[in-house]
Amino acid sequence: MEEQQNAPVLSVKDWMITILLLAIPLVNIVMLFVWAFSKGENPTKSNYAKASLIWALIGIGLYFIFFVLFFGAMMSNMNQ
């Protein structure tokens, strides 16, 4: 049987600090990686950071696909 791990509940103050740090450019990316892969981090914050990084990768992938399609369409129109 798997032992269930209980993590402390994050307070409103903890979430306010988290959101503040995520609002600062470049710091947000670094902190997401720290929270996602740090062993001593609260599992709730760690899961949130992992989900945020996955969404960021999906967004970057979609941006790249749309950029390639748009750039290809523009180049195709210029050659005609």
PDB file with SEQRES, HELIX, SHEET and CRYST1 records, atoms N, CA, C and O in Angstrom:
SEQRES   1 A   80  MET GLU GLU GLN GLN ASN ALA PRO VAL LEU SER VAL LYS          
SEQRES   2 A   80  ASP TRP MET ILE THR ILE LEU LEU LEU ALA ILE PRO LEU          
SEQRES   3 A   80  VAL ASN ILE VAL MET LEU PHE VAL TRP ALA PHE SER LYS          
SEQRES   4 A   80  GLY GLU ASN PRO THR LYS SER ASN TYR ALA LYS ALA SER          
SEQRES   5 A   80  LEU ILE TRP ALA LEU ILE GLY ILE GLY LEU TYR PHE ILE          
SEQRES   6 A   80  PHE PHE VAL LEU PHE PHE GLY ALA MET MET SER ASN MET          
SEQRES   7 A   80  ASN GLN                                                      
HELIX    1 AA1 VAL A   12  LEU A   22  1                                  11    
HELIX    2 AA2 VAL A   27  PHE A   37  1                                  11    
HELIX    3 AA3 PRO A   43  MET A   78  1                                  36    
CRYST1    1.000    1.000    1.000  90.00  90.00  90.00 P 1           1          
ATOM      1  N   MET A   1       0.837  -1.170   0.000  1.00  0.00           N  
ATOM      2  CA  MET A   1       0.000   0.000   0.000  1.00  0.00           C  
ATOM      3  C   MET A   1       0.889   1.243   0.000  1.00  0.00           C  
ATOM      4  O   MET A   1       1.887   1.304   0.718  1.00  0.00           O  
ATOM      5  N   GLU A   2       0.515   2.229  -0.812  1.00  0.00           N  
ATOM      6  CA  GLU A   2       1.292   3.459  -0.926  1.00  0.00           C  
ATOM      7  C   GLU A   2       1.010   4.379   0.251  1.00  0.00           C  
ATOM      8  O   GLU A   2      -0.141   4.595   0.632  1.00  0.00           O  
ATOM      9  N   GLU A   3       2.076   4.912   0.815  1.00  0.00           N  
ATOM     10  CA  GLU A   3       1.928   5.824   1.942  1.00  0.00           C  
ATOM     11  C   GLU A   3       1.588   7.218   1.428  1.00  0.00           C  
ATOM     12  O   GLU A   3       2.273   7.745   0.552  1.00  0.00           O  
ATOM     13  N   GLN A   4       0.536   7.810   1.970  1.00  0.00           N  
ATOM     14  CA  GLN A   4       0.109   9.129   1.521  1.00  0.00           C  
ATOM     15  C   GLN A   4       0.917  10.210   2.239  1.00  0.00           C  
ATOM     16  O   GLN A   4       1.097  10.172   3.456  1.00  0.00           O  
ATOM     17  N   GLN A   5       1.393  11.163   1.457  1.00  0.00           N  
ATOM     18  CA  GLN A   5       2.209  12.245   2.000  1.00  0.00           C  
ATOM     19  C   GLN A   5       1.336  13.485   2.180  1.00  0.00           C  
ATOM     20  O   GLN A   5       0.676  13.925   1.239  1.00  0.00           O  
ATOM     21  N   ASN A   6       1.331  14.046   3.385  1.00  0.00           N  
ATOM     22  CA  ASN A   6       0.578  15.263   3.639  1.00  0.00           C  
ATOM     23  C   ASN A   6       1.527  16.444   3.631  1.00  0.00           C  
ATOM     24  O   ASN A   6       2.505  16.482   4.379  1.00  0.00           O  
ATOM     25  N   ALA A   7       1.223  17.408   2.774  1.00  0.00           N  
ATOM     26  CA  ALA A   7       2.034  18.627   2.690  1.00  0.00           C  
ATOM     27  C   ALA A   7       1.289  19.757   3.372  1.00  0.00           C  
ATOM     28  O   ALA A   7       0.058  19.766   3.380  1.00  0.00           O  
ATOM     29  N   PRO A   8       2.008  20.710   3.941  1.00  0.00           N  
ATOM     30  CA  PRO A   8       1.329  21.846   4.559  1.00  0.00           C  
ATOM     31  C   PRO A   8       0.592  22.672   3.507  1.00  0.00           C  
ATOM     32  O   PRO A   8       1.040  22.796   2.367  1.00  0.00           O  
ATOM     33  N   VAL A   9      -0.529  23.225   3.908  1.00  0.00           N  
ATOM     34  CA  VAL A   9      -1.314  24.067   3.016  1.00  0.00           C  
ATOM     35  C   VAL A   9      -0.585  25.390   2.848  1.00  0.00           C  
ATOM     36  O   VAL A   9      -0.102  25.968   3.821  1.00  0.00           O  
ATOM     37  N   LEU A  10      -0.508  25.868   1.610  1.00  0.00           N  
ATOM     38  CA  LEU A  10       0.125  27.160   1.357  1.00  0.00           C  
ATOM     39  C   LEU A  10      -0.838  28.269   1.752  1.00  0.00           C  
ATOM     40  O   LEU A  10      -2.014  28.244   1.387  1.00  0.00           O  
ATOM     41  N   SER A  11      -0.336  29.229   2.489  1.00  0.00           N  
ATOM     42  CA  SER A  11      -1.179  30.327   2.956  1.00  0.00           C  
ATOM     43  C   SER A  11      -1.381  31.353   1.841  1.00  0.00           C  
ATOM     44  O   SER A  11      -0.739  31.290   0.792  1.00  0.00           O  
ATOM     45  N   VAL A  12      -2.279  32.286   2.091  1.00  0.00           N  
ATOM     46  CA  VAL A  12      -2.514  33.369   1.136  1.00  0.00           C  
ATOM     47  C   VAL A  12      -1.231  34.176   0.952  1.00  0.00           C  
ATOM     48  O   VAL A  12      -0.909  34.587  -0.163  1.00  0.00           O  
ATOM     49  N   LYS A  13      -0.498  34.402   2.041  1.00  0.00           N  
ATOM     50  CA  LYS A  13       0.775  35.131   1.968  1.00  0.00           C  
ATOM     51  C   LYS A  13       1.764  34.406   1.057  1.00  0.00           C  
ATOM     52  O   LYS A  13       2.450  35.042   0.258  1.00  0.00           O  
ATOM     53  N   ASP A  14       1.841  33.074   1.171  1.00  0.00           N  
ATOM     54  CA  ASP A  14       2.734  32.292   0.314  1.00  0.00           C  
ATOM     55  C   ASP A  14       2.361  32.450  -1.154  1.00  0.00           C  
ATOM     56  O   ASP A  14       3.231  32.613  -2.010  1.00  0.00           O  
ATOM     57  N   TRP A  15       1.057  32.400  -1.442  1.00  0.00           N  
ATOM     58  CA  TRP A  15       0.603  32.544  -2.824  1.00  0.00           C  
ATOM     59  C   TRP A  15       0.817  33.959  -3.340  1.00  0.00           C  
ATOM     60  O   TRP A  15       1.116  34.148  -4.519  1.00  0.00           O  
ATOM     61  N   MET A  16       0.667  34.960  -2.468  1.00  0.00           N  
ATOM     62  CA  MET A  16       0.910  36.351  -2.875  1.00  0.00           C  
ATOM     63  C   MET A  16       2.378  36.540  -3.274  1.00  0.00           C  
ATOM     64  O   MET A  16       2.672  37.198  -4.272  1.00  0.00           O  
ATOM     65  N   ILE A  17       3.284  35.969  -2.500  1.00  0.00           N  
ATOM     66  CA  ILE A  17       4.709  36.048  -2.821  1.00  0.00           C  
ATOM     67  C   ILE A  17       5.007  35.291  -4.110  1.00  0.00           C  
ATOM     68  O   ILE A  17       5.779  35.756  -4.948  1.00  0.00           O  
ATOM     69  N   THR A  18       4.394  34.130  -4.260  1.00  0.00           N  
ATOM     70  CA  THR A  18       4.580  33.332  -5.475  1.00  0.00           C  
ATOM     71  C   THR A  18       4.139  34.113  -6.702  1.00  0.00           C  
ATOM     72  O   THR A  18       4.869  34.179  -7.691  1.00  0.00           O  
ATOM     73  N   ILE A  19       2.962  34.699  -6.647  1.00  0.00           N  
ATOM     74  CA  ILE A  19       2.429  35.463  -7.789  1.00  0.00           C  
ATOM     75  C   ILE A  19       3.295  36.687  -8.066  1.00  0.00           C  
ATOM     76  O   ILE A  19       3.531  37.028  -9.225  1.00  0.00           O  
ATOM     77  N   LEU A  20       3.771  37.353  -7.011  1.00  0.00           N  
ATOM     78  CA  LEU A  20       4.652  38.506  -7.189  1.00  0.00           C  
ATOM     79  C   LEU A  20       5.936  38.102  -7.913  1.00  0.00           C  
ATOM     80  O   LEU A  20       6.367  38.790  -8.839  1.00  0.00           O  
ATOM     81  N   LEU A  21       6.545  37.000  -7.500  1.00  0.00           N  
ATOM     82  CA  LEU A  21       7.771  36.539  -8.151  1.00  0.00           C  
ATOM     83  C   LEU A  21       7.524  36.133  -9.602  1.00  0.00           C  
ATOM     84  O   LEU A  21       8.388  36.327 -10.458  1.00  0.00           O  
ATOM     85  N   LEU A  22       6.361  35.577  -9.876  1.00  0.00           N  
ATOM     86  CA  LEU A  22       6.047  35.162 -11.241  1.00  0.00           C  
ATOM     87  C   LEU A  22       5.738  36.353 -12.143  1.00  0.00           C  
ATOM     88  O   LEU A  22       5.700  36.199 -13.364  1.00  0.00           O  
ATOM     89  N   ALA A  23       5.520  37.522 -11.577  1.00  0.00           N  
ATOM     90  CA  ALA A  23       5.243  38.720 -12.365  1.00  0.00           C  
ATOM     91  C   ALA A  23       6.521  39.433 -12.807  1.00  0.00           C  
ATOM     92  O   ALA A  23       6.462  40.357 -13.619  1.00  0.00           O  
ATOM     93  N   ILE A  24       7.667  39.017 -12.286  1.00  0.00           N  
ATOM     94  CA  ILE A  24       8.942  39.663 -12.613  1.00  0.00           C  
ATOM     95  C   ILE A  24       9.594  38.905 -13.773  1.00  0.00           C  
ATOM     96  O   ILE A  24       9.873  37.712 -13.648  1.00  0.00           O  
ATOM     97  N   PRO A  25       9.839  39.582 -14.899  1.00  0.00           N  
ATOM     98  CA  PRO A  25      10.452  38.911 -16.059  1.00  0.00           C  
ATOM     99  C   PRO A  25      11.796  38.272 -15.699  1.00  0.00           C  
ATOM    100  O   PRO A  25      12.550  38.803 -14.883  1.00  0.00           O  
ATOM    101  N   LEU A  26      12.070  37.168 -16.296  1.00  0.00           N  
ATOM    102  CA  LEU A  26      13.271  36.335 -16.111  1.00  0.00           C  
ATOM    103  C   LEU A  26      13.317  35.665 -14.745  1.00  0.00           C  
ATOM    104  O   LEU A  26      13.683  34.493 -14.652  1.00  0.00           O  
ATOM    105  N   VAL A  27      12.961  36.368 -13.699  1.00  0.00           N  
ATOM    106  CA  VAL A  27      12.904  35.745 -12.374  1.00  0.00           C  
ATOM    107  C   VAL A  27      11.844  34.646 -12.387  1.00  0.00           C  
ATOM    108  O   VAL A  27      12.018  33.593 -11.773  1.00  0.00           O  
ATOM    109  N   ASN A  28      10.735  34.904 -13.099  1.00  0.00           N  
ATOM    110  CA  ASN A  28       9.645  33.928 -13.131  1.00  0.00           C  
ATOM    111  C   ASN A  28      10.099  32.592 -13.730  1.00  0.00           C  
ATOM    112  O   ASN A  28       9.738  31.530 -13.223  1.00  0.00           O  
ATOM    113  N   ILE A  29      10.875  32.642 -14.788  1.00  0.00           N  
ATOM    114  CA  ILE A  29      11.322  31.399 -15.425  1.00  0.00           C  
ATOM    115  C   ILE A  29      12.266  30.635 -14.496  1.00  0.00           C  
ATOM    116  O   ILE A  29      12.145  29.420 -14.336  1.00  0.00           O  
ATOM    117  N   VAL A  30      13.193  31.352 -13.896  1.00  0.00           N  
ATOM    118  CA  VAL A  30      14.148  30.719 -12.978  1.00  0.00           C  
ATOM    119  C   VAL A  30      13.405  30.091 -11.802  1.00  0.00           C  
ATOM    120  O   VAL A  30      13.670  28.948 -11.430  1.00  0.00           O  
ATOM    121  N   MET A  31      12.471  30.847 -11.219  1.00  0.00           N  
ATOM    122  CA  MET A  31      11.748  30.342 -10.050  1.00  0.00           C  
ATOM    123  C   MET A  31      10.864  29.145 -10.404  1.00  0.00           C  
ATOM    124  O   MET A  31      10.733  28.221  -9.601  1.00  0.00           O  
ATOM    125  N   LEU A  32      10.261  29.146 -11.583  1.00  0.00           N  
ATOM    126  CA  LEU A  32       9.460  27.987 -11.981  1.00  0.00           C  
ATOM    127  C   LEU A  32      10.310  26.727 -12.038  1.00  0.00           C  
ATOM    128  O   LEU A  32       9.877  25.662 -11.599  1.00  0.00           O  
ATOM    129  N   PHE A  33      11.515  26.844 -12.577  1.00  0.00           N  
ATOM    130  CA  PHE A  33      12.406  25.680 -12.617  1.00  0.00           C  
ATOM    131  C   PHE A  33      12.845  25.265 -11.216  1.00  0.00           C  
ATOM    132  O   PHE A  33      12.912  24.073 -10.912  1.00  0.00           O  
ATOM    133  N   VAL A  34      13.142  26.239 -10.367  1.00  0.00           N  
ATOM    134  CA  VAL A  34      13.549  25.922  -8.985  1.00  0.00           C  
ATOM    135  C   VAL A  34      12.408  25.205  -8.268  1.00  0.00           C  
ATOM    136  O   VAL A  34      12.618  24.160  -7.653  1.00  0.00           O  
ATOM    137  N   TRP A  35      11.201  25.766  -8.349  1.00  0.00           N  
ATOM    138  CA  TRP A  35      10.058  25.155  -7.661  1.00  0.00           C  
ATOM    139  C   TRP A  35       9.687  23.802  -8.259  1.00  0.00           C  
ATOM    140  O   TRP A  35       9.291  22.892  -7.530  1.00  0.00           O  
ATOM    141  N   ALA A  36       9.811  23.662  -9.569  1.00  0.00           N  
ATOM    142  CA  ALA A  36       9.406  22.415 -10.221  1.00  0.00           C  
ATOM    143  C   ALA A  36      10.344  21.257  -9.882  1.00  0.00           C  
ATOM    144  O   ALA A  36       9.894  20.119  -9.754  1.00  0.00           O  
ATOM    145  N   PHE A  37      11.625  21.528  -9.736  1.00  0.00           N  
ATOM    146  CA  PHE A  37      12.589  20.432  -9.615  1.00  0.00           C  
ATOM    147  C   PHE A  37      13.326  20.386  -8.286  1.00  0.00           C  
ATOM    148  O   PHE A  37      14.236  19.575  -8.118  1.00  0.00           O  
ATOM    149  N   SER A  38      12.954  21.234  -7.343  1.00  0.00           N  
ATOM    150  CA  SER A  38      13.560  21.204  -6.017  1.00  0.00           C  
ATOM    151  C   SER A  38      12.905  20.100  -5.185  1.00  0.00           C  
ATOM    152  O   SER A  38      11.681  19.978  -5.156  1.00  0.00           O  
ATOM    153  N   LYS A  39      13.724  19.306  -4.518  1.00  0.00           N  
ATOM    154  CA  LYS A  39      13.196  18.182  -3.739  1.00  0.00           C  
ATOM    155  C   LYS A  39      12.469  18.626  -2.477  1.00  0.00           C  
ATOM    156  O   LYS A  39      11.534  17.953  -2.043  1.00  0.00           O  
ATOM    157  N   GLY A  40      12.872  19.732  -1.884  1.00  0.00           N  
ATOM    158  CA  GLY A  40      12.280  20.162  -0.624  1.00  0.00           C  
ATOM    159  C   GLY A  40      11.079  21.074  -0.763  1.00  0.00           C  
ATOM    160  O   GLY A  40      10.556  21.566   0.237  1.00  0.00           O  
ATOM    161  N   GLU A  41      10.635  21.308  -1.986  1.00  0.00           N  
ATOM    162  CA  GLU A  41       9.539  22.252  -2.221  1.00  0.00           C  
ATOM    163  C   GLU A  41       8.183  21.618  -1.924  1.00  0.00           C  
ATOM    164  O   GLU A  41       8.008  20.405  -2.046  1.00  0.00           O  
ATOM    165  N   ASN A  42       7.234  22.453  -1.536  1.00  0.00           N  
ATOM    166  CA  ASN A  42       5.862  21.998  -1.306  1.00  0.00           C  
ATOM    167  C   ASN A  42       5.338  21.353  -2.589  1.00  0.00           C  
ATOM    168  O   ASN A  42       5.466  21.941  -3.663  1.00  0.00           O  
ATOM    169  N   PRO A  43       4.751  20.159  -2.503  1.00  0.00           N  
ATOM    170  CA  PRO A  43       4.274  19.460  -3.704  1.00  0.00           C  
ATOM    171  C   PRO A  43       3.223  20.249  -4.488  1.00  0.00           C  
ATOM    172  O   PRO A  43       3.155  20.132  -5.712  1.00  0.00           O  
ATOM    173  N   THR A  44       2.419  21.035  -3.814  1.00  0.00           N  
ATOM    174  CA  THR A  44       1.417  21.831  -4.513  1.00  0.00           C  
ATOM    175  C   THR A  44       2.087  22.880  -5.395  1.00  0.00           C  
ATOM    176  O   THR A  44       1.716  23.044  -6.557  1.00  0.00           O  
ATOM    177  N   LYS A  45       3.064  23.586  -4.851  1.00  0.00           N  
ATOM    178  CA  LYS A  45       3.772  24.606  -5.624  1.00  0.00           C  
ATOM    179  C   LYS A  45       4.598  23.952  -6.728  1.00  0.00           C  
ATOM    180  O   LYS A  45       4.705  24.492  -7.829  1.00  0.00           O  
ATOM    181  N   SER A  46       5.179  22.794  -6.433  1.00  0.00           N  
ATOM    182  CA  SER A  46       5.967  22.067  -7.425  1.00  0.00           C  
ATOM    183  C   SER A  46       5.102  21.642  -8.608  1.00  0.00           C  
ATOM    184  O   SER A  46       5.503  21.796  -9.762  1.00  0.00           O  
ATOM    185  N   ASN A  47       3.923  21.111  -8.323  1.00  0.00           N  
ATOM    186  CA  ASN A  47       3.016  20.709  -9.402  1.00  0.00           C  
ATOM    187  C   ASN A  47       2.544  21.904 -10.208  1.00  0.00           C  
ATOM    188  O   ASN A  47       2.421  21.818 -11.430  1.00  0.00           O  
ATOM    189  N   TYR A  48       2.278  23.028  -9.535  1.00  0.00           N  
ATOM    190  CA  TYR A  48       1.877  24.240 -10.238  1.00  0.00           C  
ATOM    191  C   TYR A  48       2.993  24.699 -11.181  1.00  0.00           C  
ATOM    192  O   TYR A  48       2.727  25.071 -12.324  1.00  0.00           O  
ATOM    193  N   ALA A  49       4.231  24.674 -10.706  1.00  0.00           N  
ATOM    194  CA  ALA A  49       5.363  25.097 -11.522  1.00  0.00           C  
ATOM    195  C   ALA A  49       5.547  24.167 -12.726  1.00  0.00           C  
ATOM    196  O   ALA A  49       5.815  24.633 -13.833  1.00  0.00           O  
ATOM    197  N   LYS A  50       5.407  22.866 -12.512  1.00  0.00           N  
ATOM    198  CA  LYS A  50       5.531  21.911 -13.623  1.00  0.00           C  
ATOM    199  C   LYS A  50       4.439  22.137 -14.659  1.00  0.00           C  
ATOM    200  O   LYS A  50       4.711  22.118 -15.859  1.00  0.00           O  
ATOM    201  N   ALA A  51       3.208  22.350 -14.206  1.00  0.00           N  
ATOM    202  CA  ALA A  51       2.097  22.606 -15.134  1.00  0.00           C  
ATOM    203  C   ALA A  51       2.329  23.904 -15.899  1.00  0.00           C  
ATOM    204  O   ALA A  51       2.045  23.973 -17.094  1.00  0.00           O  
ATOM    205  N   SER A  52       2.837  24.927 -15.231  1.00  0.00           N  
ATOM    206  CA  SER A  52       3.116  26.199 -15.900  1.00  0.00           C  
ATOM    207  C   SER A  52       4.198  26.035 -16.964  1.00  0.00           C  
ATOM    208  O   SER A  52       4.092  26.596 -18.054  1.00  0.00           O  
ATOM    209  N   LEU A  53       5.225  25.275 -16.651  1.00  0.00           N  
ATOM    210  CA  LEU A  53       6.281  25.041 -17.639  1.00  0.00           C  
ATOM    211  C   LEU A  53       5.769  24.248 -18.834  1.00  0.00           C  
ATOM    212  O   LEU A  53       6.161  24.518 -19.969  1.00  0.00           O  
ATOM    213  N   ILE A  54       4.902  23.278 -18.590  1.00  0.00           N  
ATOM    214  CA  ILE A  54       4.319  22.505 -19.699  1.00  0.00           C  
ATOM    215  C   ILE A  54       3.477  23.418 -20.587  1.00  0.00           C  
ATOM    216  O   ILE A  54       3.570  23.345 -21.812  1.00  0.00           O  
ATOM    217  N   TRP A  55       2.649  24.284 -19.974  1.00  0.00           N  
ATOM    218  CA  TRP A  55       1.846  25.232 -20.766  1.00  0.00           C  
ATOM    219  C   TRP A  55       2.745  26.184 -21.548  1.00  0.00           C  
ATOM    220  O   TRP A  55       2.432  26.531 -22.687  1.00  0.00           O  
ATOM    221  N   ALA A  56       3.850  26.607 -20.955  1.00  0.00           N  
ATOM    222  CA  ALA A  56       4.779  27.489 -21.658  1.00  0.00           C  
ATOM    223  C   ALA A  56       5.376  26.778 -22.877  1.00  0.00           C  
ATOM    224  O   ALA A  56       5.501  27.378 -23.945  1.00  0.00           O  
ATOM    225  N   LEU A  57       5.742  25.511 -22.720  1.00  0.00           N  
ATOM    226  CA  LEU A  57       6.270  24.742 -23.857  1.00  0.00           C  
ATOM    227  C   LEU A  57       5.226  24.573 -24.954  1.00  0.00           C  
ATOM    228  O   LEU A  57       5.548  24.671 -26.139  1.00  0.00           O  
ATOM    229  N   ILE A  58       3.985  24.323 -24.568  1.00  0.00           N  
ATOM    230  CA  ILE A  58       2.905  24.211 -25.552  1.00  0.00           C  
ATOM    231  C   ILE A  58       2.740  25.545 -26.286  1.00  0.00           C  
ATOM    232  O   ILE A  58       2.605  25.570 -27.509  1.00  0.00           O  
ATOM    233  N   GLY A  59       2.750  26.647 -25.541  1.00  0.00           N  
ATOM    234  CA  GLY A  59       2.618  27.970 -26.154  1.00  0.00           C  
ATOM    235  C   GLY A  59       3.752  28.279 -27.104  1.00  0.00           C  
ATOM    236  O   GLY A  59       3.523  28.805 -28.193  1.00  0.00           O  
ATOM    237  N   ILE A  60       4.983  27.958 -26.705  1.00  0.00           N  
ATOM    238  CA  ILE A  60       6.137  28.194 -27.570  1.00  0.00           C  
ATOM    239  C   ILE A  60       6.033  27.340 -28.835  1.00  0.00           C  
ATOM    240  O   ILE A  60       6.335  27.810 -29.932  1.00  0.00           O  
ATOM    241  N   GLY A  61       5.606  26.092 -28.679  1.00  0.00           N  
ATOM    242  CA  GLY A  61       5.436  25.213 -29.837  1.00  0.00           C  
ATOM    243  C   GLY A  61       4.392  25.734 -30.803  1.00  0.00           C  
ATOM    244  O   GLY A  61       4.612  25.736 -32.014  1.00  0.00           O  
ATOM    245  N   LEU A  62       3.250  26.180 -30.277  1.00  0.00           N  
ATOM    246  CA  LEU A  62       2.201  26.740 -31.138  1.00  0.00           C  
ATOM    247  C   LEU A  62       2.669  28.029 -31.797  1.00  0.00           C  
ATOM    248  O   LEU A  62       2.392  28.253 -32.976  1.00  0.00           O  
ATOM    249  N   TYR A  63       3.370  28.874 -31.060  1.00  0.00           N  
ATOM    250  CA  TYR A  63       3.906  30.107 -31.628  1.00  0.00           C  
ATOM    251  C   TYR A  63       4.840  29.791 -32.784  1.00  0.00           C  
ATOM    252  O   TYR A  63       4.768  30.426 -33.836  1.00  0.00           O  
ATOM    253  N   PHE A  64       5.715  28.813 -32.593  1.00  0.00           N  
ATOM    254  CA  PHE A  64       6.659  28.430 -33.639  1.00  0.00           C  
ATOM    255  C   PHE A  64       5.928  27.913 -34.877  1.00  0.00           C  
ATOM    256  O   PHE A  64       6.271  28.281 -36.001  1.00  0.00           O  
ATOM    257  N   ILE A  65       4.922  27.061 -34.674  1.00  0.00           N  
ATOM    258  CA  ILE A  65       4.158  26.524 -35.802  1.00  0.00           C  
ATOM    259  C   ILE A  65       3.466  27.645 -36.567  1.00  0.00           C  
ATOM    260  O   ILE A  65       3.547  27.693 -37.795  1.00  0.00           O  
ATOM    261  N   PHE A  66       2.782  28.555 -35.855  1.00  0.00           N  
ATOM    262  CA  PHE A  66       2.094  29.658 -36.517  1.00  0.00           C  
ATOM    263  C   PHE A  66       3.082  30.604 -37.202  1.00  0.00           C  
ATOM    264  O   PHE A  66       2.788  31.125 -38.278  1.00  0.00           O  
ATOM    265  N   PHE A  67       4.238  30.831 -36.600  1.00  0.00           N  
ATOM    266  CA  PHE A  67       5.251  31.682 -37.216  1.00  0.00           C  
ATOM    267  C   PHE A  67       5.736  31.064 -38.523  1.00  0.00           C  
ATOM    268  O   PHE A  67       5.853  31.762 -39.530  1.00  0.00           O  
ATOM    269  N   VAL A  68       6.016  29.775 -38.516  1.00  0.00           N  
ATOM    270  CA  VAL A  68       6.491  29.099 -39.726  1.00  0.00           C  
ATOM    271  C   VAL A  68       5.415  29.150 -40.807  1.00  0.00           C  
ATOM    272  O   VAL A  68       5.716  29.425 -41.969  1.00  0.00           O  
ATOM    273  N   LEU A  69       4.165  28.889 -40.433  1.00  0.00           N  
ATOM    274  CA  LEU A  69       3.081  28.930 -41.425  1.00  0.00           C  
ATOM    275  C   LEU A  69       2.894  30.343 -41.975  1.00  0.00           C  
ATOM    276  O   LEU A  69       2.758  30.518 -43.186  1.00  0.00           O  
ATOM    277  N   PHE A  70       2.886  31.345 -41.112  1.00  0.00           N  
ATOM    278  CA  PHE A  70       2.715  32.728 -41.545  1.00  0.00           C  
ATOM    279  C   PHE A  70       3.886  33.172 -42.417  1.00  0.00           C  
ATOM    280  O   PHE A  70       3.682  33.777 -43.470  1.00  0.00           O  
ATOM    281  N   PHE A  71       5.110  32.876 -41.985  1.00  0.00           N  
ATOM    282  CA  PHE A  71       6.292  33.250 -42.747  1.00  0.00           C  
ATOM    283  C   PHE A  71       6.289  32.555 -44.107  1.00  0.00           C  
ATOM    284  O   PHE A  71       6.645  33.165 -45.116  1.00  0.00           O  
ATOM    285  N   GLY A  72       5.889  31.278 -44.141  1.00  0.00           N  
ATOM    286  CA  GLY A  72       5.806  30.547 -45.401  1.00  0.00           C  
ATOM    287  C   GLY A  72       4.770  31.135 -46.338  1.00  0.00           C  
ATOM    288  O   GLY A  72       5.000  31.231 -47.543  1.00  0.00           O  
ATOM    289  N   ALA A  73       3.616  31.535 -45.781  1.00  0.00           N  
ATOM    290  CA  ALA A  73       2.576  32.147 -46.616  1.00  0.00           C  
ATOM    291  C   ALA A  73       3.035  33.498 -47.150  1.00  0.00           C  
ATOM    292  O   ALA A  73       2.768  33.829 -48.306  1.00  0.00           O  
ATOM    293  N   MET A  74       3.719  34.278 -46.326  1.00  0.00           N  
ATOM    294  CA  MET A  74       4.228  35.578 -46.770  1.00  0.00           C  
ATOM    295  C   MET A  74       5.268  35.424 -47.866  1.00  0.00           C  
ATOM    296  O   MET A  74       5.253  36.170 -48.845  1.00  0.00           O  
ATOM    297  N   MET A  75       6.165  34.469 -47.714  1.00  0.00           N  
ATOM    298  CA  MET A  75       7.190  34.240 -48.720  1.00  0.00           C  
ATOM    299  C   MET A  75       6.581  33.718 -50.011  1.00  0.00           C  
ATOM    300  O   MET A  75       7.044  34.049 -51.103  1.00  0.00           O  
ATOM    301  N   SER A  76       5.543  32.904 -49.885  1.00  0.00           N  
ATOM    302  CA  SER A  76       4.868  32.374 -51.058  1.00  0.00           C  
ATOM    303  C   SER A  76       4.198  33.512 -51.841  1.00  0.00           C  
ATOM    304  O   SER A  76       4.236  33.520 -53.072  1.00  0.00           O  
ATOM    305  N   ASN A  77       3.587  34.466 -51.137  1.00  0.00           N  
ATOM    306  CA  ASN A  77       2.933  35.591 -51.780  1.00  0.00           C  
ATOM    307  C   ASN A  77       3.952  36.540 -52.404  1.00  0.00           C  
ATOM    308  O   ASN A  77       3.661  37.154 -53.431  1.00  0.00           O  
ATOM    309  N   MET A  78       5.111  36.672 -51.824  1.00  0.00           N  
ATOM    310  CA  MET A  78       6.136  37.565 -52.378  1.00  0.00           C  
ATOM    311  C   MET A  78       6.717  37.024 -53.673  1.00  0.00           C  
ATOM    312  O   MET A  78       7.120  37.790 -54.549  1.00  0.00           O  
ATOM    313  N   ASN A  79       6.760  35.717 -53.792  1.00  0.00           N  
ATOM    314  CA  ASN A  79       7.352  35.104 -54.996  1.00  0.00           C  
ATOM    315  C   ASN A  79       6.407  35.116 -56.190  1.00  0.00           C  
ATOM    316  O   ASN A  79       6.823  34.812 -57.308  1.00  0.00           O  
ATOM    317  N   GLN A  80       5.159  35.458 -55.972  1.00  0.00           N  
ATOM    318  CA  GLN A  80       4.200  35.419 -57.090  1.00  0.00           C  
ATOM    319  C   GLN A  80       4.126  36.718 -57.794  1.00  0.00           C  
ATOM    320  O   GLN A  80       3.370  36.857 -58.755  1.00  0.00           O  
TER     321      GLN A  80                                                      
END                                                                             
